[in-house]
Amino acid sequence: MDTNHKFDGRDNPAFTAELGDLDKTKNGNNIPYKADEAGEEETENRAQWGHGLEFLMSCIAMSVGLGNIWRFPFTAKENGGAAFLIPYLIVLTVIGRPLYYMEMALGQFSSRGNVKMYEKMSPVLKCIGFGQLIGSICVATYYCSLMAITLVYLGNSFTSNLPWINCNDGWNDHELLEGRECVSASSNQSGGGNVISSSELFFRIDVLRQRLNIDDGIGLPDLKLSLCLLASWIVTLLVSIKGVKSSGKASYFLALFPYVIMITLLIKAATLEGAGDGIKHFFSAEWSKLLEADVWYAAVSQCFFSLNVGFGSIIMFSSFNSFDHKINRDAFVITTLDTFTSLLSGTTIFGILGNLAKELNVDVSEVVSGGGTALAFISYPDAIAKFNNVPWLFAILFFFMLFVLGIGSLAALQASANTVIHDAFPKLKPWIISCTTATVMFFIGLMYVTPGGQYMLELVDHFGGTFIIYVFVIMEVLAVIFLYGLRQFCLDVEFMTKSKVNLYFRLCWGVIMPVLLISIFIYFLYAMETPTYGENRDPYPPGILAFGWSILGIGILQAIFWLCYYLYANREYPARKIIPKTFSTKTWSPVGAKRTYEWRQFKNDRLLQDRCKEGNIIVQKIRFIFLGR
C-alpha cells in the first residue's frame, strides 16, 4: 500500500475489503465476515428520540442557556458593542456552526457517546472523549451551584417587599462595608467609590456568605444553598432519569418556555423610560476593537460556551437519532436561534438597565458594573427594585426563566456523563446511572456553595471549562480531519444524509477551522496570566491554584497514558509500523453489520474512482476541498 496515504484514512477496511471477505448469513445477505455482529442488537436496544423534533428541542434547550442571558450582553459591550458582532458572527460561521455540524455527524453516524465514538474511530483517541468528559463534569458541577443561587432569589421573590431593596442593619459590621456606605436599591441615589448597593450586599452577605479572601480556606457549605443545590439536582434528575425518553418530552418546555418570559420582559423593557438609551448603549460600536486579538479570542470563547461545543453533549444527543436524520438543517436552526437569543436577551437586559440609569440620572455605563453573576444577581435585581408596578412579579419571571434555562443545559451535561457510563456498562439501568452521577456531582458541587465558592468557580471555569476544552477541541478536529481524513469523513456524511457535503463545510473543516483554532490557542497561551480572584484580584493560594492546574493535568496525563498504552500494545510490530498501527482508523464504522457492509461498498466505489485521478496527495486534497471530487 502506498505509504503516502497512511494518514489519509486509506488503510480503512472500506477500501481494502475484497469479495473473498464476504460470507453468507442466514437471510442470504452478503455481509463482511469482520462486521460487528453485535451491532444489529446494539442498534435495536439503543434508545432513540420519540420524534425528530425532540432532538431539535433538546439541542436548543442545551445550547440556549445562561450564557446567552448574562454572558453575551456584557462580553459584547466590553469588546466593542455592535462591532463585536462582526468577529462573533465570523467565528460562528467558520468555527461554531461547522464544529456543531461535525459533532452532530459523528454522533449520528456512530450511534455512540463521545468516548465510545472516538474509541471506535481509533482506540487511542478515546482520550479525547475522556477529556471532554472532564470538562463537562467541571461545568455541570458549578453550573448547578448557579441554579442553587437562582432558587434562593426565586424563593425570596414571592413577597411584595423584596429583601434586596433596602439596607439591612445586620450588614453594618461586615468587612464588605468597611469604608463604604450601603445605598438602598429602591432609592434614586447613584453609586460612587464609597457606596455599595443593597442588592450587592444581599448577594454577597445574605446569599453567598462570601469572605474577601480564601487564604484560610474556602469554608464550609452554606445550609440554605446546599438544600437549593440538592433541589436543583432533583429537578434535573427528574428530566434525565429515563434517558431520552424523559428528557425528550421535557425538552419542549425547557426550550420554548424561556422565550415566553424573554418576550414578556422585552415588552416590559420597551415601555420603560430610558430603555432606548440602554439599547443604544448596547449596540454602540467601537470599531477600533476589531484590530485587537483579545476581541477575537472573546468571540471564540463565547461561541464555545454558548453553543456547548466540545463537551460531548452534541455527540451524545445525536447518537440517539435515526441514521438518516437531516442534521444539517438542525445545525443551522440551532446556531441561528442561539445568536438570535443572545441579541434578544442583550436588548432586553440593556433596555431595563437603561431605565435604571434614567432613575439614577447617570450614564448607562455607570450601572453596567459587570457580567456573569454580577448581572444576574446584582445589576438586574437593582433595576427590578425600581419598578413602580409589581416588581416581585418580574423578579419571579426572571429568576424562573434562569432556572429553566439552567435545567436544559445541566440535563445535557449530565446526560453526556450518563451516556459514557451506559456505553461502557449497557446492562445498567438508566435510572441507576442518572442517580449515581447526580449524587456524585452534588457532592462535588458543595465546594461552590461555601463562602469561597465563587472564587473556586472562577478557577474551575478557567481550567476545566475553557482551557481543557480548547485543548481537546483542537485534538478532535485534528483527529477527524487529518488522522481519519477529510475526504473519508465527508463520504461518511454523504452516505448517512444521502447528499454531498458542500464547499462551505469542506473549506471550513479542511482549512479555516484548524488554522483559526490553533492560532487562537497559541494566542491564548501567549496572553494567559496567572488566575486571580476577588475585588482586589489577589493571587490564589498555592494549594488552590495547584488544584486548578491538576484539572488540566489529569486531562493531559490521561491522553499521554492512552498513547503510551497503545504504543506498548503494538510493540511487536516493526518500529516504522508502530505509529501507523497505533493511530489506525480501521475499526471505524457505523453500528450494524448490514449498514457497515453497505457503507464499505459505497466508499469502495467512490474511492476507486478517486484513485484513477492524477496528481499527488496534496493536489488531491486541494481538489477535493474546492471541487468535492
C-alpha positions as CSV (number, residue, x, y, z in Angstrom):
1,M,0.0,0.0,0.0
2,D,1.2,3.5,-0.8
3,T,2.7,4.9,2.4
4,N,1.8,8.4,1.2
5,H,-1.8,7.5,2.2
6,K,-1.2,6.1,5.6
7,F,-2.6,9.1,7.5
8,D,-5.3,9.9,4.9
9,G,-7.5,7.1,6.1
10,R,-7.0,4.9,3.0
11,D,-6.0,1.8,5.0
12,N,-9.6,1.7,6.2
13,P,-11.4,-1.6,5.5
14,A,-13.8,0.5,3.5
15,F,-11.4,0.4,0.6
16,T,-9.4,-2.8,1.3
17,A,-12.2,-5.3,1.6
18,E,-12.3,-8.0,-1.1
19,L,-15.1,-10.2,-2.3
20,G,-13.4,-13.1,-0.6
21,D,-14.1,-11.3,2.7
22,L,-17.8,-11.9,2.2
23,D,-19.8,-14.7,3.7
24,K,-23.5,-15.7,3.6
25,T,-25.7,-15.0,6.6
26,K,-28.9,-16.8,7.5
27,N,-31.0,-14.4,5.4
28,G,-28.8,-14.7,2.4
29,N,-27.4,-11.1,2.5
30,N,-23.7,-10.6,1.8
31,I,-22.1,-9.4,5.0
32,P,-18.3,-8.9,5.5
33,Y,-17.1,-11.5,7.9
34,K,-15.4,-8.8,10.0
35,A,-18.6,-6.9,10.5
36,D,-19.7,-6.2,14.0
37,E,-22.3,-8.9,14.5
38,A,-23.4,-7.4,17.8
39,G,-24.1,-4.2,16.1
40,E,-27.6,-5.1,15.0
41,E,-28.6,-5.9,18.6
42,E,-26.9,-2.7,19.8
43,T,-29.0,-0.6,17.3
44,E,-32.2,-2.3,18.4
45,N,-31.5,-1.8,22.1
46,R,-30.2,1.7,21.9
47,A,-32.9,4.3,22.8
48,Q,-33.9,6.8,20.2
49,W,-35.8,10.1,20.2
50,G,-39.6,9.6,20.1
51,H,-39.7,12.3,17.3
52,G,-37.0,14.2,15.4
53,L,-38.4,17.4,16.9
54,E,-37.4,16.2,20.4
55,F,-33.8,16.1,19.3
56,L,-34.0,19.7,17.9
57,M,-35.7,20.9,21.1
58,S,-33.2,19.2,23.3
59,C,-30.3,20.8,21.5
60,I,-32.0,24.2,21.7
61,A,-32.5,23.7,25.5
62,M,-28.9,22.7,25.8
63,S,-27.3,25.5,23.7
64,V,-29.6,28.3,24.6
65,G,-28.7,28.7,28.3
66,L,-27.3,31.0,30.9
67,G,-24.5,32.1,28.7
68,N,-27.0,33.9,26.4
69,I,-28.6,35.8,29.2
70,W,-25.8,37.0,31.4
71,R,-22.6,36.4,29.5
72,F,-23.2,37.5,25.9
73,P,-24.5,41.1,26.5
74,F,-21.5,42.1,28.6
75,T,-19.0,40.2,26.5
76,A,-20.3,42.1,23.5
77,K,-20.3,45.5,25.3
78,E,-16.8,45.1,26.7
79,N,-15.4,44.1,23.3
80,G,-16.7,46.8,21.0
81,G,-20.5,46.6,21.3
82,A,-22.1,46.3,17.9
83,A,-18.6,45.9,16.4
84,F,-18.2,42.6,18.4
85,L,-21.0,41.1,16.3
86,I,-18.6,41.1,13.3
87,P,-16.0,38.8,14.9
88,Y,-18.6,36.8,16.7
89,L,-20.6,36.1,13.5
90,I,-17.4,35.3,11.6
91,V,-16.4,32.8,14.3
92,L,-19.9,31.4,14.5
93,T,-19.8,30.9,10.7
94,V,-16.4,29.4,10.2
95,I,-15.9,27.6,13.6
96,G,-19.1,27.3,15.6
97,R,-21.6,26.1,13.0
98,P,-19.1,23.7,11.2
99,L,-17.9,22.3,14.5
100,Y,-21.5,21.8,15.7
101,Y,-22.4,20.0,12.5
102,M,-19.3,17.9,12.7
103,E,-20.1,16.7,16.2
104,M,-23.7,16.0,15.2
105,A,-22.5,13.9,12.2
106,L,-20.0,11.9,14.4
107,G,-22.6,11.1,17.0
108,Q,-25.3,10.1,14.5
109,F,-23.0,8.1,12.3
110,S,-21.5,6.1,15.1
111,S,-24.7,5.8,17.3
112,R,-22.3,6.1,20.3
113,G,-21.5,8.5,23.1
114,N,-18.3,10.5,22.7
115,V,-15.9,8.1,24.4
116,K,-17.1,5.0,22.6
117,M,-17.3,7.0,19.4
118,Y,-13.6,8.1,19.5
119,E,-12.6,4.6,20.6
120,K,-14.4,3.1,17.6
121,M,-12.6,5.6,15.3
122,S,-9.2,4.6,16.8
123,P,-8.8,3.2,20.3
124,V,-6.0,5.7,21.2
125,L,-8.5,8.6,20.5
126,K,-10.7,7.7,23.5
127,C,-8.6,10.2,25.4
128,I,-10.5,13.0,23.6
129,G,-13.8,11.6,24.9
130,F,-12.4,11.4,28.4
131,G,-11.0,14.9,28.2
132,Q,-14.4,16.2,27.1
133,L,-16.0,14.3,30.0
134,I,-13.7,16.0,32.5
135,G,-14.7,19.4,31.1
136,S,-18.4,18.6,31.1
137,I,-18.2,17.4,34.8
138,C,-16.4,20.6,35.8
139,V,-19.0,22.8,34.1
140,A,-22.0,20.7,35.3
141,T,-20.9,20.9,39.0
142,Y,-20.5,24.6,39.1
143,Y,-23.5,25.2,36.7
144,C,-25.8,23.7,39.3
145,S,-24.4,25.9,42.1
146,L,-25.6,28.9,40.0
147,M,-29.0,27.4,39.7
148,A,-29.0,27.0,43.5
149,I,-28.4,30.7,43.9
150,T,-31.2,31.3,41.4
151,L,-33.5,29.3,43.6
152,V,-32.6,31.4,46.6
153,Y,-33.6,34.5,44.7
154,L,-36.7,32.9,43.3
155,G,-37.9,31.9,46.8
156,N,-37.2,35.5,48.0
157,S,-39.2,37.0,45.1
158,F,-42.6,35.7,46.4
159,T,-43.0,38.8,48.6
160,S,-44.1,42.4,47.9
161,N,-41.0,43.6,49.9
162,L,-38.1,42.2,48.0
163,P,-35.2,41.6,50.5
164,W,-32.5,43.2,48.4
165,I,-34.4,46.5,48.1
166,N,-33.3,48.1,51.4
167,C,-30.2,48.0,53.5
168,N,-30.1,45.6,56.5
169,D,-28.7,46.7,59.9
170,G,-27.2,43.3,60.2
171,W,-24.7,44.1,57.4
172,N,-23.1,47.1,59.3
173,D,-20.3,45.1,60.8
174,H,-19.4,43.1,57.7
175,E,-16.0,43.6,56.2
176,L,-17.5,44.4,52.8
177,L,-18.8,47.7,54.3
178,E,-15.5,48.8,55.6
179,G,-15.1,52.4,54.5
180,R,-18.3,52.3,52.4
181,E,-21.9,53.2,52.9
182,C,-24.9,51.0,51.9
183,V,-27.4,52.6,49.5
184,S,-30.9,51.1,49.1
185,A,-31.6,49.7,45.7
186,S,-35.0,51.3,45.8
187,S,-33.5,54.8,46.2
188,N,-32.5,57.1,43.3
189,Q,-29.1,57.7,44.7
190,S,-26.3,56.9,42.2
191,G,-23.3,54.9,43.2
192,G,-19.8,56.0,43.8
193,G,-16.4,54.9,45.1
194,N,-17.6,54.9,48.8
195,V,-21.0,53.4,48.5
196,I,-22.3,49.9,47.8
197,S,-25.9,48.9,46.8
198,S,-28.1,46.8,49.0
199,S,-28.5,44.4,46.0
200,E,-24.8,43.7,46.1
201,L,-24.7,43.3,49.8
202,F,-27.7,41.0,49.8
203,F,-26.0,38.8,47.2
204,R,-22.5,38.7,48.8
205,I,-23.6,38.6,52.5
206,D,-27.0,37.0,52.8
207,V,-26.8,34.6,49.8
208,L,-23.1,33.7,49.4
209,R,-21.9,34.4,52.9
210,Q,-18.8,35.5,51.0
211,R,-15.4,36.2,52.5
212,L,-12.9,38.6,51.0
213,N,-10.1,36.1,50.7
214,I,-9.5,32.4,50.9
215,D,-6.1,32.4,52.4
216,D,-7.5,30.3,55.3
217,G,-9.6,28.1,53.1
218,I,-12.9,28.3,51.3
219,G,-15.0,27.4,54.4
220,L,-17.9,25.0,54.9
221,P,-21.0,24.7,52.6
222,D,-23.9,27.0,53.5
223,L,-27.0,25.0,54.5
224,K,-29.6,27.0,52.5
225,L,-27.5,27.0,49.4
226,S,-26.8,23.3,49.9
227,L,-30.5,22.5,50.1
228,C,-31.1,24.6,46.9
229,L,-28.3,22.7,45.2
230,L,-30.0,19.4,46.2
231,A,-33.3,20.7,44.9
232,S,-31.7,21.7,41.6
233,W,-30.2,18.2,41.1
234,I,-33.5,16.5,42.0
235,V,-35.3,18.5,39.3
236,T,-32.5,17.7,36.8
237,L,-32.7,14.1,37.8
238,L,-36.5,14.0,37.0
239,V,-35.7,15.3,33.5
240,S,-32.8,12.8,32.8
241,I,-33.8,9.7,34.9
242,K,-35.2,7.7,31.9
243,G,-32.7,9.0,29.4
244,V,-34.0,10.4,26.1
245,K,-37.5,9.0,26.9
246,S,-37.9,11.6,29.7
247,S,-35.6,14.4,28.6
248,G,-37.1,14.4,25.1
249,K,-40.6,15.1,26.5
250,A,-39.3,17.7,28.8
251,S,-37.3,19.4,26.0
252,Y,-40.4,21.1,24.6
253,F,-41.0,23.1,27.8
254,L,-37.3,23.6,28.5
255,A,-36.7,25.0,25.0
256,L,-39.8,27.1,24.4
257,F,-40.9,28.5,27.8
258,P,-37.9,30.8,28.3
259,Y,-38.8,32.6,25.1
260,V,-42.3,33.4,26.6
261,I,-40.7,35.1,29.5
262,M,-38.0,36.8,27.4
263,I,-40.6,38.3,25.1
264,T,-42.7,39.4,28.2
265,L,-39.6,41.1,29.7
266,L,-38.8,42.7,26.3
267,I,-42.3,44.2,26.1
268,K,-41.9,45.5,29.7
269,A,-38.4,46.9,28.9
270,A,-39.8,48.7,25.8
271,T,-42.3,50.6,27.9
272,L,-39.7,51.9,30.4
273,E,-38.4,55.4,30.3
274,G,-34.7,55.4,29.3
275,A,-34.9,52.0,27.7
276,G,-33.8,53.4,24.3
277,D,-30.7,54.8,25.8
278,G,-29.8,51.4,27.3
279,I,-30.4,49.6,24.0
280,K,-28.4,52.3,22.1
281,H,-25.5,51.8,24.6
282,F,-25.6,48.0,23.9
283,F,-25.5,48.5,20.1
284,S,-22.9,51.3,20.1
285,A,-19.8,50.3,18.2
286,E,-16.1,50.7,18.9
287,W,-14.7,49.8,15.5
288,S,-11.1,50.0,16.7
289,K,-11.7,46.9,18.8
290,L,-11.7,44.8,15.7
291,L,-7.9,45.1,15.5
292,E,-7.4,43.7,19.0
293,A,-6.7,39.9,19.3
294,D,-8.5,39.9,22.6
295,V,-11.8,40.6,20.9
296,W,-11.4,37.6,18.6
297,Y,-10.4,35.3,21.5
298,A,-13.5,36.5,23.4
299,A,-15.7,35.7,20.3
300,V,-14.4,32.1,20.2
301,S,-14.8,31.7,24.0
302,Q,-18.4,33.0,23.8
303,C,-19.2,30.8,20.8
304,F,-17.9,27.6,22.6
305,F,-19.6,28.5,25.9
306,S,-22.9,29.4,24.3
307,L,-23.2,26.5,21.7
308,N,-21.9,23.9,24.2
309,V,-19.5,22.5,21.6
310,G,-16.5,20.4,22.8
311,F,-18.3,19.0,25.8
312,G,-19.5,15.7,24.2
313,S,-23.2,16.7,24.7
314,I,-23.9,17.3,21.0
315,I,-22.3,13.9,20.1
316,M,-24.3,12.2,22.8
317,F,-27.7,13.8,21.7
318,S,-27.0,13.0,18.0
319,S,-26.2,9.4,18.8
320,F,-29.9,8.8,19.6
321,N,-31.0,10.0,16.2
322,S,-32.1,7.7,13.4
323,F,-29.2,7.2,11.0
324,D,-30.7,9.3,8.2
325,H,-31.9,12.3,10.2
326,K,-31.3,15.6,8.5
327,I,-28.8,17.2,10.9
328,N,-27.6,19.9,8.5
329,R,-31.0,21.6,8.9
330,D,-30.9,21.3,12.7
331,A,-27.4,22.6,13.0
332,F,-28.4,25.8,11.0
333,V,-31.6,26.3,13.1
334,I,-29.8,25.8,16.4
335,T,-26.8,28.1,15.8
336,T,-29.0,30.8,14.2
337,L,-31.5,30.7,17.1
338,D,-28.7,30.8,19.6
339,T,-27.4,34.0,18.1
340,F,-30.9,35.5,17.9
341,T,-31.5,34.6,21.6
342,S,-28.2,36.4,22.6
343,L,-29.3,39.5,20.8
344,L,-32.8,39.3,22.2
345,S,-31.5,39.0,25.8
346,G,-29.0,41.8,25.3
347,T,-31.7,44.1,24.0
348,T,-34.0,43.3,27.0
349,I,-31.3,43.5,29.7
350,F,-29.9,46.8,28.5
351,G,-33.3,48.2,28.0
352,I,-34.1,47.6,31.7
353,L,-30.7,48.9,32.8
354,G,-31.3,52.0,30.7
355,N,-34.3,52.6,32.8
356,L,-32.2,52.1,36.0
357,A,-29.7,54.7,34.6
358,K,-32.6,57.1,34.0
359,E,-33.9,56.7,37.5
360,L,-30.4,57.4,39.0
361,N,-29.8,60.2,36.5
362,V,-26.4,58.7,35.5
363,D,-24.9,57.3,32.3
364,V,-25.8,53.7,31.4
365,S,-22.1,52.7,31.7
366,E,-22.2,53.5,35.4
367,V,-25.0,51.0,36.1
368,V,-23.3,48.3,34.0
369,S,-21.0,47.1,36.6
370,G,-20.0,43.7,35.1
371,G,-21.2,40.5,33.6
372,G,-21.8,37.0,34.9
373,T,-23.2,36.7,38.4
374,A,-22.9,40.5,38.8
375,L,-25.5,40.9,36.1
376,A,-27.9,38.2,37.1
377,F,-27.8,38.8,40.9
378,I,-26.8,42.4,41.4
379,S,-27.5,44.7,38.4
380,Y,-30.8,43.1,37.3
381,P,-32.3,42.9,40.9
382,D,-31.2,46.5,41.3
383,A,-33.2,47.5,38.3
384,I,-36.2,45.5,39.2
385,A,-36.3,47.1,42.7
386,K,-37.0,50.5,41.0
387,F,-40.1,49.2,39.0
388,N,-43.2,51.1,40.1
389,N,-45.6,48.2,39.4
390,V,-45.3,44.6,40.8
391,P,-41.5,44.3,40.9
392,W,-41.9,41.0,42.6
393,L,-43.7,39.5,39.6
394,F,-40.9,40.5,37.2
395,A,-38.4,39.1,39.7
396,I,-40.2,35.8,39.7
397,L,-40.4,35.7,35.9
398,F,-36.7,36.5,35.5
399,F,-35.3,34.0,38.1
400,F,-37.7,31.2,37.0
401,M,-36.5,31.8,33.4
402,L,-32.9,31.5,34.5
403,F,-33.7,28.3,36.4
404,V,-35.4,26.7,33.4
405,L,-32.5,27.7,31.1
406,G,-30.1,26.1,33.6
407,I,-32.0,22.9,33.7
408,G,-31.8,22.4,29.9
409,S,-28.1,22.9,29.9
410,L,-27.4,20.9,33.0
411,A,-29.5,18.0,31.9
412,A,-27.4,17.8,28.7
413,L,-24.1,17.9,30.6
414,Q,-25.3,15.2,33.0
415,A,-26.7,13.1,30.1
416,S,-23.2,13.2,28.4
417,A,-21.7,11.6,31.5
418,N,-24.6,9.1,31.8
419,T,-24.1,8.0,28.2
420,V,-20.4,7.4,28.6
421,I,-21.2,5.1,31.6
422,H,-24.1,3.4,29.8
423,D,-22.0,2.7,26.7
424,A,-19.4,1.1,28.9
425,F,-21.9,-0.9,31.0
426,P,-25.0,-1.3,28.8
427,K,-26.8,-3.6,31.2
428,L,-27.0,-0.9,33.9
429,K,-30.5,0.7,34.2
430,P,-30.6,4.3,33.1
431,W,-32.2,5.5,36.4
432,I,-29.3,3.9,38.4
433,I,-26.7,5.7,36.2
434,S,-28.6,9.0,36.5
435,C,-29.0,8.8,40.3
436,T,-25.3,7.9,40.7
437,T,-23.9,10.8,38.5
438,A,-26.3,13.3,40.1
439,T,-25.2,12.2,43.6
440,V,-21.5,12.4,42.8
441,M,-21.9,15.8,41.1
442,F,-24.0,17.1,44.0
443,F,-21.2,16.4,46.5
444,I,-18.6,17.9,44.2
445,G,-20.9,21.0,43.8
446,L,-20.9,21.6,47.6
447,M,-17.5,23.2,47.0
448,Y,-19.2,26.1,45.2
449,V,-21.7,26.9,48.0
450,T,-19.0,27.7,50.5
451,P,-18.0,31.3,51.4
452,G,-15.2,30.9,48.9
453,G,-17.2,29.0,46.4
454,Q,-17.4,31.8,43.8
455,Y,-13.7,32.1,43.7
456,M,-13.4,28.3,43.2
457,L,-16.0,28.6,40.4
458,E,-13.8,31.1,38.5
459,L,-10.8,28.9,38.9
460,V,-12.5,25.7,37.7
461,D,-14.2,27.6,34.8
462,H,-10.7,28.8,33.7
463,F,-9.1,25.4,33.8
464,G,-12.0,22.9,33.4
465,G,-14.5,25.0,31.4
466,T,-12.1,26.8,29.0
467,F,-8.5,25.6,28.9
468,I,-9.2,21.9,28.8
469,I,-12.0,22.3,26.2
470,Y,-9.7,24.3,23.9
471,V,-7.1,21.5,24.1
472,F,-9.5,18.7,23.3
473,V,-11.5,20.6,20.6
474,I,-8.2,21.0,18.7
475,M,-7.4,17.4,19.2
476,E,-10.9,16.5,18.0
477,V,-10.6,18.5,14.8
478,L,-7.1,17.2,14.0
479,A,-8.2,13.6,14.6
480,V,-11.3,13.7,12.4
481,I,-10.0,15.9,9.6
482,F,-6.3,14.8,9.3
483,L,-6.0,11.4,11.0
484,Y,-9.2,9.9,9.7
485,G,-9.3,12.2,6.7
486,L,-11.5,15.0,5.4
487,R,-12.5,13.0,2.3
488,Q,-13.4,9.9,4.3
489,F,-15.4,12.0,6.8
490,C,-17.3,13.8,4.0
491,L,-18.1,10.4,2.4
492,D,-19.5,9.2,5.8
493,V,-21.7,12.2,6.0
494,E,-22.8,11.7,2.3
495,F,-23.6,8.1,2.9
496,M,-25.6,9.0,6.0
497,T,-27.5,12.0,4.7
498,K,-27.7,11.0,1.0
499,S,-26.3,14.4,0.0
500,K,-22.8,15.6,-0.7
501,V,-21.0,17.9,1.7
502,N,-21.0,21.4,0.2
503,L,-18.0,23.7,-0.3
504,Y,-18.7,25.7,2.8
505,F,-18.3,22.8,5.2
506,R,-15.3,21.3,3.3
507,L,-13.5,24.6,3.3
508,C,-14.2,25.3,7.0
509,W,-13.4,21.7,8.1
510,G,-10.3,21.3,6.0
511,V,-8.6,24.7,6.2
512,I,-10.3,27.6,8.1
513,M,-11.3,25.9,11.3
514,P,-8.0,24.1,12.1
515,V,-5.9,27.2,11.3
516,L,-8.0,29.6,13.4
517,L,-8.3,27.2,16.3
518,I,-4.6,26.6,16.5
519,S,-3.8,30.3,16.0
520,I,-6.2,31.4,18.7
521,F,-4.9,28.7,21.1
522,I,-1.3,29.9,20.6
523,Y,-2.5,33.5,21.4
524,F,-4.4,32.1,24.4
525,L,-1.1,30.6,25.7
526,Y,0.8,33.7,25.0
527,A,-1.7,36.1,26.7
528,M,-2.5,33.8,29.6
529,E,-1.9,35.2,33.0
530,T,-1.9,33.6,36.5
531,P,-5.6,33.4,37.6
532,T,-6.6,35.9,40.3
533,Y,-9.8,36.4,42.4
534,G,-11.9,38.9,44.3
535,E,-12.3,42.7,44.0
536,N,-8.5,43.2,44.5
537,R,-7.6,40.4,42.1
538,D,-5.5,38.6,44.6
539,P,-3.4,35.6,43.5
540,Y,-4.9,32.3,44.5
541,P,-3.2,30.4,47.4
542,P,-0.7,27.9,46.0
543,G,-2.7,24.9,47.1
544,I,-5.9,26.0,45.5
545,L,-4.0,27.1,42.3
546,A,-2.4,23.7,42.2
547,F,-5.9,22.2,42.3
548,G,-6.9,24.2,39.2
549,W,-3.8,23.1,37.3
550,S,-4.5,19.5,38.4
551,I,-7.8,19.5,36.4
552,L,-5.9,20.3,33.2
553,G,-3.1,17.9,34.3
554,I,-5.5,15.0,34.7
555,G,-6.9,15.6,31.2
556,I,-3.4,15.8,29.6
557,L,-2.0,12.9,31.6
558,Q,-4.8,10.5,30.6
559,A,-4.2,11.4,27.0
560,I,-0.5,10.6,27.4
561,F,-1.4,7.3,29.3
562,W,-3.6,6.0,26.4
563,L,-0.9,6.9,23.9
564,C,1.8,5.1,25.8
565,Y,-0.6,2.1,26.4
566,Y,-1.3,1.6,22.7
567,L,2.3,2.2,21.7
568,Y,3.3,-0.5,24.1
569,A,0.4,-2.8,22.9
570,N,1.8,-2.5,19.3
571,R,5.4,-3.1,20.3
572,E,5.6,-6.4,18.3
573,Y,5.4,-4.5,15.0
574,P,8.5,-3.1,13.3
575,A,9.4,0.3,14.5
576,R,8.3,2.0,11.3
577,K,4.8,0.5,11.7
578,I,4.2,1.2,15.4
579,I,2.9,4.8,14.9
580,P,0.6,3.9,11.9
581,K,-0.8,0.9,13.8
582,T,-1.4,2.9,17.0
583,F,-3.3,5.6,15.1
584,S,-5.0,3.3,12.6
585,T,-8.7,4.0,11.9
586,K,-9.5,0.5,10.6
587,T,-12.1,0.0,13.4
588,W,-14.3,2.9,12.4
589,S,-17.7,2.0,11.1
590,P,-21.4,2.6,11.7
591,V,-23.4,0.3,14.0
592,G,-24.9,-2.7,12.4
593,A,-23.5,-5.4,10.2
594,K,-25.7,-4.7,7.2
595,R,-25.2,-1.0,7.3
596,T,-21.4,-1.5,7.8
597,Y,-21.3,-3.6,4.6
598,E,-23.3,-1.0,2.6
599,W,-21.1,1.7,3.9
600,R,-17.9,-0.2,2.8
601,Q,-19.3,-0.8,-0.6
602,F,-20.3,2.8,-1.0
603,K,-16.8,4.0,0.0
604,N,-15.1,1.3,-2.1
605,D,-16.9,2.6,-5.2
606,R,-16.2,6.2,-4.6
607,L,-12.5,5.9,-3.6
608,L,-11.7,3.5,-6.5
609,Q,-12.8,6.4,-8.8
610,D,-10.6,8.8,-6.9
611,R,-7.5,6.5,-7.3
612,C,-7.8,6.8,-11.0
613,K,-7.3,10.6,-10.9
614,E,-3.8,12.1,-11.5
615,G,-1.9,14.2,-9.0
616,N,-0.1,13.8,-5.7
617,I,-1.9,13.7,-2.4
618,I,-1.6,17.5,-1.8
619,V,-3.2,18.2,-5.2
620,Q,-6.0,15.7,-4.5
621,K,-6.8,17.2,-1.1
622,I,-7.0,20.7,-2.5
623,R,-9.1,19.5,-5.4
624,F,-11.4,17.7,-3.0
625,I,-11.9,20.8,-0.8
626,F,-12.7,23.1,-3.7
627,L,-14.3,20.7,-6.2
628,G,-15.6,17.9,-4.0
629,R,-14.0,15.2,-6.1
